[in-house]
Amino acid sequence: MAKTEHRRWMIRTRLLGTTGVLLFAGTLYLYSRFLSTCPSVPDVKLNRIYPLNIHGWIVYLNQMERTGLNVIQGTTVACMLAFVLMVQFRPQVTNLLFQEVLK
């Protein structure tokens, strides 16, 4: 693999890793926000009927909050998994000049 392709690979890898970390931080922020703002008992009038267990504290979300949190968590897992796979299976930089000398 040429050096420019390797650089692109590394940039994509770092971008995925950074995105995964930022999304994870966003998930933690949402947990703390939900813990401080959402009711601890279901409220049918506000459609807050979806329980979220945060280390033993149960709060109730509406459908939009629940779906958004699930999407963020799923995207976080996908980014982190892609990052780990890209680091594990990264291509090696080949020195084309050195290979020609060996021929």
LOGU-362721 format. One record per atom (N, C-alpha, C, O): residue number from 1; chain; atom name; x, y, z. Coordinates in Angstrom, 1 decimal, decimal comma. Example, Ala and Ser with C-alpha at 12.3 -4.5 7.8 and 13.67 -1.06 7.14 Angstrom:
% LOGU-362721
- nr; kette; atom; xx; yy; zz
- 1; A; N; 13,2; -5,7; 7,8;
- 1; A; CA; 12,3; -4,5; 7,8;
- 1; A; C; 13,2; -3,3; 7,8;
- 1; A; O; 14,2; -3,3; 8,5;
- 2; A; N; 12,8; -2,2; 7,1;
- 2; A; CA; 13,7; -1,1; 7,1;
- 2; A; C; 12,9; 0,0; 7,9;
- 2; A; O; 13,4; 1,1; 8,0;
This chain:
% LOGU-362721
- nr; kette; atom; xx; yy; zz
- 1; A; N; 0,8; -1,2; 0,0;
- 1; A; CA; 0,0; 0,0; 0,0;
- 1; A; C; 0,9; 1,2; 0,0;
- 1; A; O; 1,9; 1,3; 0,7;
- 2; A; N; 0,5; 2,2; -0,8;
- 2; A; CA; 1,3; 3,4; -0,9;
- 2; A; C; 1,1; 4,3; 0,3;
- 2; A; O; 0,2; 4,1; 1,1;
- 3; A; N; 2,1; 5,2; 0,5;
- 3; A; CA; 2,0; 6,0; 1,7;
- 3; A; C; 0,7; 6,9; 1,8;
- 3; A; O; 0,2; 7,1; 2,8;
- 4; A; N; 0,3; 7,4; 0,6;
- 4; A; CA; -0,9; 8,3; 0,6;
- 4; A; C; -2,1; 7,5; 1,0;
- 4; A; O; -3,0; 8,0; 1,7;
- 5; A; N; -2,2; 6,3; 0,5;
- 5; A; CA; -3,4; 5,4; 0,9;
- 5; A; C; -3,3; 5,1; 2,3;
- 5; A; O; -4,3; 5,0; 3,0;
- 6; A; N; -2,1; 4,8; 2,8;
- 6; A; CA; -2,0; 4,5; 4,3;
- 6; A; C; -2,4; 5,7; 5,1;
- 6; A; O; -3,0; 5,6; 6,2;
- 7; A; N; -2,0; 6,9; 4,7;
- 7; A; CA; -2,4; 8,1; 5,4;
- 7; A; C; -3,9; 8,3; 5,5;
- 7; A; O; -4,5; 8,6; 6,5;
- 8; A; N; -4,5; 8,0; 4,3;
- 8; A; CA; -6,0; 8,1; 4,2;
- 8; A; C; -6,6; 7,1; 5,2;
- 8; A; O; -7,6; 7,4; 5,9;
- 9; A; N; -6,1; 5,9; 5,2;
- 9; A; CA; -6,6; 4,8; 6,1;
- 9; A; C; -6,5; 5,3; 7,5;
- 9; A; O; -7,4; 5,1; 8,3;
- 10; A; N; -5,3; 5,8; 7,9;
- 10; A; CA; -5,1; 6,3; 9,3;
- 10; A; C; -6,1; 7,4; 9,7;
- 10; A; O; -6,5; 7,5; 10,8;
- 11; A; N; -6,3; 8,3; 8,7;
- 11; A; CA; -7,2; 9,5; 9,0;
- 11; A; C; -8,6; 8,9; 9,2;
- 11; A; O; -9,3; 9,4; 10,1;
- 12; A; N; -9,0; 8,0; 8,4;
- 12; A; CA; -10,4; 7,4; 8,6;
- 12; A; C; -10,5; 6,7; 9,9;
- 12; A; O; -11,5; 6,8; 10,6;
- 13; A; N; -9,4; 6,0; 10,3;
- 13; A; CA; -9,4; 5,2; 11,5;
- 13; A; C; -9,5; 6,2; 12,7;
- 13; A; O; -10,3; 6,0; 13,6;
- 14; A; N; -8,7; 7,2; 12,7;
- 14; A; CA; -8,8; 8,2; 13,8;
- 14; A; C; -10,1; 8,9; 13,8;
- 14; A; O; -10,6; 9,2; 14,9;
- 15; A; N; -10,7; 9,2; 12,7;
- 15; A; CA; -12,0; 9,8; 12,6;
- 15; A; C; -13,1; 9,0; 13,2;
- 15; A; O; -13,9; 9,4; 14,0;
- 16; A; N; -13,0; 7,7; 12,9;
- 16; A; CA; -14,0; 6,7; 13,5;
- 16; A; C; -13,8; 6,6; 15,0;
- 16; A; O; -14,8; 6,7; 15,8;
- 17; A; N; -12,6; 6,6; 15,5;
- 17; A; CA; -12,3; 6,5; 16,9;
- 17; A; C; -12,8; 7,7; 17,6;
- 17; A; O; -13,4; 7,6; 18,7;
- 18; A; N; -12,5; 8,9; 17,1;
- 18; A; CA; -12,9; 10,2; 17,7;
- 18; A; C; -14,4; 10,3; 17,7;
- 18; A; O; -14,9; 10,7; 18,7;
- 19; A; N; -15,0; 9,9; 16,6;
- 19; A; CA; -16,5; 9,9; 16,6;
- 19; A; C; -17,1; 9,0; 17,6;
- 19; A; O; -18,1; 9,4; 18,3;
- 20; A; N; -16,5; 7,8; 17,8;
- 20; A; CA; -17,0; 6,9; 18,8;
- 20; A; C; -16,9; 7,4; 20,2;
- 20; A; O; -17,8; 7,3; 21,0;
- 21; A; N; -15,7; 8,1; 20,5;
- 21; A; CA; -15,5; 8,6; 21,8;
- 21; A; C; -16,5; 9,8; 22,1;
- 21; A; O; -17,1; 9,9; 23,2;
- 22; A; N; -16,7; 10,6; 21,1;
- 22; A; CA; -17,6; 11,8; 21,3;
- 22; A; C; -19,0; 11,3; 21,4;
- 22; A; O; -19,8; 11,9; 22,2;
- 23; A; N; -19,4; 10,3; 20,7;
- 23; A; CA; -20,8; 9,8; 20,8;
- 23; A; C; -21,0; 9,1; 22,2;
- 23; A; O; -22,0; 9,2; 22,8;
- 24; A; N; -19,9; 8,5; 22,7;
- 24; A; CA; -20,0; 7,9; 24,0;
- 24; A; C; -20,1; 9,0; 25,1;
- 24; A; O; -20,9; 8,8; 26,0;
- 25; A; N; -19,4; 10,0; 24,9;
- 25; A; CA; -19,5; 11,2; 25,9;
- 25; A; C; -20,9; 11,8; 25,8;
- 25; A; O; -21,5; 12,2; 26,8;
- 26; A; N; -21,5; 11,8; 24,6;
- 26; A; CA; -22,8; 12,3; 24,4;
- 26; A; C; -23,8; 11,4; 25,1;
- 26; A; O; -24,8; 11,9; 25,7;
- 27; A; N; -23,6; 10,1; 25,1;
- 27; A; CA; -24,5; 9,2; 25,7;
- 27; A; C; -24,5; 9,4; 27,2;
- 27; A; O; -25,5; 9,4; 27,9;
- 28; A; N; -23,3; 9,6; 27,8;
- 28; A; CA; -23,1; 9,8; 29,2;
- 28; A; C; -23,8; 11,1; 29,6;
- 28; A; O; -24,5; 11,2; 30,6;
- 29; A; N; -23,7; 12,2; 28,8;
- 29; A; CA; -24,3; 13,4; 29,0;
- 29; A; C; -25,9; 13,2; 29,0;
- 29; A; O; -26,6; 13,8; 29,9;
- 30; A; N; -26,4; 12,5; 28,0;
- 30; A; CA; -27,8; 12,3; 28,0;
- 30; A; C; -28,3; 11,5; 29,2;
- 30; A; O; -29,4; 11,8; 29,7;
- 31; A; N; -27,6; 10,5; 29,7;
- 31; A; CA; -27,9; 9,8; 30,9;
- 31; A; C; -28,1; 10,7; 32,1;
- 31; A; O; -29,0; 10,7; 32,8;
- 32; A; N; -27,1; 11,6; 32,2;
- 32; A; CA; -27,1; 12,5; 33,4;
- 32; A; C; -28,2; 13,5; 33,2;
- 32; A; O; -28,9; 13,9; 34,2;
- 33; A; N; -28,5; 14,0; 32,0;
- 33; A; CA; -29,6; 14,9; 31,7;
- 33; A; C; -30,9; 14,3; 32,0;
- 33; A; O; -31,8; 14,9; 32,6;
- 34; A; N; -31,1; 13,0; 31,5;
- 34; A; CA; -32,4; 12,3; 31,7;
- 34; A; C; -32,6; 12,1; 33,2;
- 34; A; O; -33,7; 12,2; 33,7;
- 35; A; N; -31,5; 11,7; 33,9;
- 35; A; CA; -31,6; 11,5; 35,4;
- 35; A; C; -32,1; 12,7; 36,1;
- 35; A; O; -32,8; 12,6; 37,1;
- 36; A; N; -31,6; 13,9; 35,7;
- 36; A; CA; -32,0; 15,1; 36,4;
- 36; A; C; -33,3; 15,7; 36,0;
- 36; A; O; -33,9; 16,5; 36,7;
- 37; A; N; -33,8; 15,4; 34,8;
- 37; A; CA; -35,0; 16,1; 34,2;
- 37; A; C; -36,2; 15,2; 34,1;
- 37; A; O; -37,3; 15,7; 34,0;
- 38; A; N; -36,0; 13,9; 33,9;
- 38; A; CA; -37,2; 13,0; 33,6;
- 38; A; C; -37,8; 12,5; 34,9;
- 38; A; O; -37,1; 12,4; 35,9;
- 39; A; N; -39,1; 12,2; 34,9;
- 39; A; CA; -39,8; 11,7; 36,1;
- 39; A; C; -39,4; 10,3; 36,4;
- 39; A; O; -39,0; 9,5; 35,6;
- 40; A; N; -39,5; 10,0; 37,7;
- 40; A; CA; -39,2; 8,7; 38,2;
- 40; A; C; -40,4; 7,8; 38,3;
- 40; A; O; -40,3; 6,6; 38,7;
- 41; A; N; -41,6; 8,3; 37,9;
- 41; A; CA; -42,8; 7,5; 37,8;
- 41; A; C; -43,4; 7,7; 36,4;
- 41; A; O; -43,2; 8,8; 35,8;
- 42; A; N; -44,0; 6,7; 35,8;
- 42; A; CA; -44,6; 6,9; 34,4;
- 42; A; C; -45,6; 8,0; 34,4;
- 42; A; O; -46,4; 8,2; 35,3;
- 43; A; N; -45,6; 8,8; 33,4;
- 43; A; CA; -46,6; 9,9; 33,2;
- 43; A; C; -47,3; 9,7; 31,8;
- 43; A; O; -46,7; 10,0; 30,8;
- 44; A; N; -48,5; 9,1; 31,8;
- 44; A; CA; -49,2; 8,8; 30,6;
- 44; A; C; -49,6; 10,0; 29,8;
- 44; A; O; -49,6; 10,0; 28,6;
- 45; A; N; -49,9; 11,1; 30,5;
- 45; A; CA; -50,3; 12,3; 29,9;
- 45; A; C; -49,2; 12,9; 29,0;
- 45; A; O; -49,4; 13,4; 27,9;
- 46; A; N; -47,9; 12,8; 29,5;
- 46; A; CA; -46,8; 13,3; 28,7;
- 46; A; C; -46,2; 12,2; 27,9;
- 46; A; O; -45,1; 12,4; 27,2;
- 47; A; N; -46,8; 11,0; 27,9;
- 47; A; CA; -46,3; 9,9; 27,1;
- 47; A; C; -44,9; 9,4; 27,6;
- 47; A; O; -44,1; 8,9; 26,8;
- 48; A; N; -44,6; 9,7; 28,8;
- 48; A; CA; -43,3; 9,2; 29,4;
- 48; A; C; -43,5; 7,8; 30,0;
- 48; A; O; -43,7; 7,7; 31,2;
- 49; A; N; -43,5; 6,8; 29,2;
- 49; A; CA; -43,9; 5,5; 29,6;
- 49; A; C; -42,7; 4,5; 29,4;
- 49; A; O; -42,9; 3,3; 29,7;
- 50; A; N; -41,6; 4,9; 28,8;
- 50; A; CA; -40,5; 4,0; 28,5;
- 50; A; C; -39,5; 4,1; 29,6;
- 50; A; O; -38,8; 5,1; 29,7;
- 51; A; N; -39,3; 3,0; 30,4;
- 51; A; CA; -38,3; 3,1; 31,5;
- 51; A; C; -36,9; 3,0; 31,0;
- 51; A; O; -36,5; 2,3; 30,0;
- 52; A; N; -36,0; 3,8; 31,7;
- 52; A; CA; -34,6; 3,7; 31,5;
- 52; A; C; -33,9; 3,5; 32,8;
- 52; A; O; -34,0; 4,4; 33,7;
- 53; A; N; -33,2; 2,4; 32,9;
- 53; A; CA; -32,6; 2,1; 34,2;
- 53; A; C; -31,1; 2,6; 34,1;
- 53; A; O; -30,3; 2,1; 33,3;
- 54; A; N; -30,8; 3,6; 35,0;
- 54; A; CA; -29,4; 4,1; 35,0;
- 54; A; C; -28,8; 3,7; 36,3;
- 54; A; O; -28,9; 4,4; 37,3;
- 55; A; N; -28,2; 2,5; 36,3;
- 55; A; CA; -27,5; 2,0; 37,5;
- 55; A; C; -28,5; 2,0; 38,7;
- 55; A; O; -28,1; 2,5; 39,8;
- 56; A; N; -29,7; 1,5; 38,6;
- 56; A; CA; -30,6; 1,4; 39,6;
- 56; A; C; -31,6; 2,5; 39,8;
- 56; A; O; -32,6; 2,4; 40,4;
- 57; A; N; -31,3; 3,6; 39,1;
- 57; A; CA; -32,3; 4,7; 39,1;
- 57; A; C; -33,1; 4,6; 37,9;
- 57; A; O; -32,6; 4,5; 36,8;
- 58; A; N; -34,4; 4,6; 38,0;
- 58; A; CA; -35,3; 4,4; 36,9;
- 58; A; C; -36,0; 5,7; 36,6;
- 58; A; O; -36,7; 6,3; 37,5;
- 59; A; N; -35,9; 6,1; 35,3;
- 59; A; CA; -36,6; 7,3; 34,9;
- 59; A; C; -37,4; 6,9; 33,6;
- 59; A; O; -37,1; 5,9; 33,0;
- 60; A; N; -38,4; 7,7; 33,3;
- 60; A; CA; -39,3; 7,4; 32,2;
- 60; A; C; -39,1; 8,4; 31,1;
- 60; A; O; -39,2; 9,6; 31,3;
- 61; A; N; -38,9; 7,9; 29,9;
- 61; A; CA; -38,7; 8,7; 28,7;
- 61; A; C; -39,9; 8,6; 27,8;
- 61; A; O; -40,7; 7,7; 27,9;
- 62; A; N; -40,0; 9,6; 26,8;
- 62; A; CA; -41,0; 9,5; 25,8;
- 62; A; C; -40,3; 8,7; 24,6;
- 62; A; O; -39,2; 8,4; 24,6;
- 63; A; N; -41,1; 8,4; 23,6;
- 63; A; CA; -40,7; 7,6; 22,5;
- 63; A; C; -39,5; 8,2; 21,7;
- 63; A; O; -38,6; 7,5; 21,3;
- 64; A; N; -39,6; 9,5; 21,5;
- 64; A; CA; -38,5; 10,2; 20,8;
- 64; A; C; -37,2; 10,2; 21,5;
- 64; A; O; -36,1; 9,9; 20,9;
- 65; A; N; -37,2; 10,4; 22,8;
- 65; A; CA; -36,0; 10,3; 23,6;
- 65; A; C; -35,4; 8,9; 23,6;
- 65; A; O; -34,2; 8,7; 23,5;
- 66; A; N; -36,3; 7,9; 23,8;
- 66; A; CA; -35,8; 6,5; 23,8;
- 66; A; C; -35,2; 6,2; 22,4;
- 66; A; O; -34,1; 5,5; 22,4;
- 67; A; N; -35,9; 6,5; 21,3;
- 67; A; CA; -35,4; 6,2; 20,0;
- 67; A; C; -34,0; 6,9; 19,8;
- 67; A; O; -33,1; 6,3; 19,2;
- 68; A; N; -34,0; 8,2; 20,1;
- 68; A; CA; -32,7; 8,9; 19,9;
- 68; A; C; -31,6; 8,3; 20,7;
- 68; A; O; -30,5; 8,2; 20,2;
- 69; A; N; -31,8; 7,9; 21,9;
- 69; A; CA; -30,8; 7,3; 22,7;
- 69; A; C; -30,3; 6,0; 22,2;
- 69; A; O; -29,1; 5,7; 22,1;
- 70; A; N; -31,3; 5,2; 21,7;
- 70; A; CA; -30,9; 3,9; 21,0;
- 70; A; C; -30,1; 4,1; 19,8;
- 70; A; O; -29,1; 3,4; 19,5;
- 71; A; N; -30,4; 5,1; 19,0;
- 71; A; CA; -29,7; 5,4; 17,8;
- 71; A; C; -28,3; 5,8; 18,1;
- 71; A; O; -27,3; 5,4; 17,5;
- 72; A; N; -28,1; 6,7; 19,1;
- 72; A; CA; -26,8; 7,2; 19,5;
- 72; A; C; -25,9; 6,0; 20,0;
- 72; A; O; -24,8; 5,9; 19,7;
- 73; A; N; -26,5; 5,2; 20,9;
- 73; A; CA; -25,8; 4,0; 21,4;
- 73; A; C; -25,4; 3,1; 20,3;
- 73; A; O; -24,3; 2,5; 20,3;
- 74; A; N; -26,3; 2,8; 19,4;
- 74; A; CA; -26,0; 1,9; 18,3;
- 74; A; C; -24,9; 2,4; 17,4;
- 74; A; O; -24,0; 1,7; 17,0;
- 75; A; N; -24,9; 3,7; 17,1;
- 75; A; CA; -23,9; 4,3; 16,3;
- 75; A; C; -22,6; 4,3; 17,0;
- 75; A; O; -21,5; 4,2; 16,4;
- 76; A; N; -22,6; 4,5; 18,3;
- 76; A; CA; -21,4; 4,5; 19,1;
- 76; A; C; -20,7; 3,1; 19,0;
- 76; A; O; -19,5; 3,0; 18,8;
- 77; A; N; -21,5; 2,1; 19,2;
- 77; A; CA; -21,0; 0,7; 19,1;
- 77; A; C; -20,4; 0,4; 17,7;
- 77; A; O; -19,4; -0,2; 17,6;
- 78; A; N; -21,1; 0,9; 16,7;
- 78; A; CA; -20,7; 0,6; 15,3;
- 78; A; C; -19,4; 1,4; 15,0;
- 78; A; O; -18,5; 0,8; 14,4;
- 79; A; N; -19,2; 2,6; 15,5;
- 79; A; CA; -18,0; 3,4; 15,3;
- 79; A; C; -16,8; 2,7; 16,0;
- 79; A; O; -15,7; 2,6; 15,4;
- 80; A; N; -17,1; 2,3; 17,2;
- 80; A; CA; -16,0; 1,7; 18,0;
- 80; A; C; -15,6; 0,3; 17,4;
- 80; A; O; -14,4; 0,0; 17,4;
- 81; A; N; -16,5; -0,4; 17,0;
- 81; A; CA; -16,2; -1,7; 16,4;
- 81; A; C; -15,5; -1,5; 15,1;
- 81; A; O; -14,5; -2,2; 14,9;
- 82; A; N; -15,9; -0,6; 14,3;
- 82; A; CA; -15,2; -0,3; 13,0;
- 82; A; C; -13,8; 0,2; 13,3;
- 82; A; O; -12,8; -0,2; 12,6;
- 83; A; N; -13,6; 1,0; 14,3;
- 83; A; CA; -12,3; 1,5; 14,7;
- 83; A; C; -11,4; 0,3; 15,1;
- 83; A; O; -10,2; 0,3; 14,7;
- 84; A; N; -11,9; -0,5; 16,0;
- 84; A; CA; -11,0; -1,7; 16,4;
- 84; A; C; -10,7; -2,6; 15,3;
- 84; A; O; -9,5; -3,0; 15,2;
- 85; A; N; -11,6; -2,8; 14,4;
- 85; A; CA; -11,3; -3,7; 13,2;
- 85; A; C; -10,3; -3,0; 12,3;
- 85; A; O; -9,4; -3,7; 11,7;
- 86; A; N; -10,4; -1,7; 12,1;
- 86; A; CA; -9,5; -1,0; 11,2;
- 86; A; C; -8,1; -1,0; 11,8;
- 86; A; O; -7,1; -1,0; 11,1;
- 87; A; N; -8,0; -0,8; 13,1;
- 87; A; CA; -6,7; -0,9; 13,8;
- 87; A; C; -6,1; -2,3; 13,7;
- 87; A; O; -4,9; -2,4; 13,4;
- 88; A; N; -6,9; -3,3; 13,9;
- 88; A; CA; -6,4; -4,6; 13,9;
- 88; A; C; -6,0; -5,1; 12,5;
- 88; A; O; -5,0; -5,8; 12,4;
- 89; A; N; -6,7; -4,7; 11,5;
- 89; A; CA; -6,4; -5,2; 10,2;
- 89; A; C; -5,8; -4,1; 9,3;
- 89; A; O; -6,1; -4,1; 8,1;
- 90; A; N; -5,1; -3,1; 9,9;
- 90; A; CA; -4,5; -2,0; 9,0;
- 90; A; C; -3,5; -2,6; 8,1;
- 90; A; O; -2,7; -3,5; 8,5;
- 91; A; N; -3,5; -2,0; 6,9;
- 91; A; CA; -2,5; -2,5; 5,9;
- 91; A; C; -1,1; -1,9; 6,3;
- 91; A; O; -1,0; -0,9; 6,9;
- 92; A; N; -0,1; -2,7; 5,9;
- 92; A; CA; 1,3; -2,2; 6,1;
- 92; A; C; 1,8; -1,4; 5,0;
- 92; A; O; 1,4; -1,6; 3,8;
- 93; A; N; 2,6; -0,4; 5,3;
- 93; A; CA; 3,2; 0,5; 4,3;
- 93; A; C; 4,3; -0,3; 3,6;
- 93; A; O; 5,2; -0,8; 4,3;
- 94; A; N; 4,3; -0,4; 2,3;
- 94; A; CA; 5,3; -1,1; 1,6;
- 94; A; C; 6,2; 0,0; 0,9;
- 94; A; O; 5,8; 0,9; 0,3;
- 95; A; N; 7,5; -0,3; 1,1;
- 95; A; CA; 8,4; 0,6; 0,4;
- 95; A; C; 8,7; 0,0; -1,0;
- 95; A; O; 9,4; -1,0; -1,1;
- 96; A; N; 8,2; 0,6; -2,0;
- 96; A; CA; 8,3; 0,1; -3,3;
- 96; A; C; 9,7; 0,1; -3,8;
- 96; A; O; 10,1; -0,8; -4,5;
- 97; A; N; 10,5; 1,1; -3,4;
- 97; A; CA; 11,9; 1,1; -3,8;
- 97; A; C; 12,7; -0,1; -3,3;
- 97; A; O; 13,5; -0,7; -4,0;
- 98; A; N; 12,4; -0,4; -2,0;
- 98; A; CA; 13,1; -1,5; -1,4;
- 98; A; C; 12,7; -2,8; -2,0;
- 98; A; O; 13,5; -3,7; -2,1;
- 99; A; N; 11,4; -3,0; -2,4;
- 99; A; CA; 11,0; -4,2; -3,1;
- 99; A; C; 11,7; -4,4; -4,4;
- 99; A; O; 12,0; -5,5; -4,8;
- 100; A; N; 11,9; -3,3; -5,1;
- 100; A; CA; 12,6; -3,4; -6,4;
- 100; A; C; 14,0; -3,8; -6,3;
- 100; A; O; 14,6; -4,5; -7,1;
- 101; A; N; 14,7; -3,4; -5,2;
- 101; A; CA; 16,1; -3,8; -4,9;
- 101; A; C; 16,2; -5,3; -4,7;
- 101; A; O; 17,1; -5,9; -5,1;
- 102; A; N; 15,2; -5,8; -4,0;
- 102; A; CA; 15,2; -7,2; -3,7;
- 102; A; C; 14,9; -8,1; -4,9;
- 102; A; O; 15,3; -9,3; -4,9;
- 103; A; N; 14,4; -7,6; -6,0;
- 103; A; CA; 14,1; -8,4; -7,2;
- 103; A; C; 15,3; -8,8; -7,9;
- 103; A; O; 15,2; -9,5; -8,9;
